[in-house]
Amino acid sequence: MASGKPTKKNPRLASGRKRARQNVKLNAANTSLRSRYRTFVKNVEKAVLTGDKAKATEAFAKAQSVIDSIADKGIFHKNKAARDKSRLSAKVKALASAA
């Protein structure tokens, strides 16, 4: 066993096997949503760094809906979603006031 990960045993019971199949699907869905979240946040931060006010506000509006939907699905806690939206909003507003 030179590999780093230990091998997983297959569940014996049918309910356990079904649960394992479901976990694979749920894990893939959650990973995809988390990736989508990161992408939208990066788009806002990139627009802020370039100094494009219009692009930043548009990206922030899209990011808000993605962040809310992910919080509703339980991928992230609602407080984390609110905190992230607040921080992004502050960056966009600082950009607007600087210009």
C-alpha positions in Angstrom: 0.0 0.0 0.0 2.3 2.7 -1.2 -0.5 5.1 -2.1 -1.5 7.8 0.3 -5.2 7.1 0.5 -6.5 4.0 2.3 -8.9 1.9 0.3 -12.5 2.2 1.2 -14.6 -0.9 2.0 -17.8 -1.4 0.1 -20.9 -1.3 2.4 -22.6 -4.6 2.9 -26.2 -3.5 3.2 -28.2 -2.3 0.2 -29.1 1.0 2.0 -25.4 1.6 2.6 -24.5 1.0 -1.0 -27.2 3.3 -2.1 -26.0 6.0 0.4 -22.5 5.7 -1.0 -23.8 6.2 -4.6 -25.8 9.2 -3.4 -22.8 10.7 -1.6 -20.8 10.6 -4.8 -23.5 12.5 -6.7 -24.0 15.0 -3.9 -20.3 15.6 -3.5 -20.0 16.3 -7.3 -22.9 18.8 -7.1 -21.6 20.6 -4.1 -18.1 20.8 -5.6 -19.5 22.3 -8.7 -21.5 24.9 -6.8 -18.5 25.8 -4.6 -16.5 26.3 -7.8 -19.2 28.5 -9.3 -19.2 30.6 -6.2 -15.4 31.1 -6.3 -15.6 32.1 -9.9 -18.2 34.8 -9.4 -16.3 36.2 -6.4 -13.1 36.3 -8.4 -14.9 38.1 -11.3 -16.0 40.9 -8.9 -12.5 41.2 -7.3 -10.9 41.3 -10.8 -13.2 44.0 -11.9 -12.5 46.0 -8.8 -8.7 45.7 -9.3 -9.0 46.9 -12.9 -11.0 49.9 -11.6 -13.9 49.3 -14.0 -16.9 50.6 -11.9 -19.6 49.5 -14.3 -18.2 46.0 -14.7 -17.7 45.6 -11.0 -21.3 46.6 -10.2 -22.6 44.2 -12.8 -20.4 41.4 -11.6 -21.5 42.1 -8.0 -25.1 41.9 -8.9 -24.6 38.4 -10.5 -22.4 37.3 -7.6 -25.1 38.2 -5.1 -27.6 35.9 -6.6 -25.1 33.0 -6.8 -24.0 33.6 -3.2 -27.6 33.6 -2.0 -28.6 30.5 -3.8 -25.6 28.6 -2.5 -26.4 29.7 1.1 -30.0 28.6 0.6 -28.8 25.1 -0.5 -26.7 24.8 2.6 -23.3 24.7 0.9 -22.2 27.7 2.9 -23.7 29.1 6.1 -25.9 32.1 5.7 -23.7 34.2 7.9 -20.7 33.4 5.7 -22.7 34.4 2.6 -23.8 37.7 4.2 -20.2 38.4 5.3 -18.8 37.8 1.8 -21.5 39.9 0.2 -20.8 42.7 2.6 -17.1 42.6 1.9 -17.6 42.6 -1.9 -20.1 45.4 -1.6 -17.6 47.5 0.4 -15.0 46.9 -2.3 -17.4 48.0 -5.0 -18.5 51.1 -3.1 -14.9 52.1 -2.4 -14.2 51.9 -6.1 -17.3 54.1 -6.8 -16.3 56.7 -4.2 -12.7 56.8 -5.4 -13.7 57.5 -9.0 
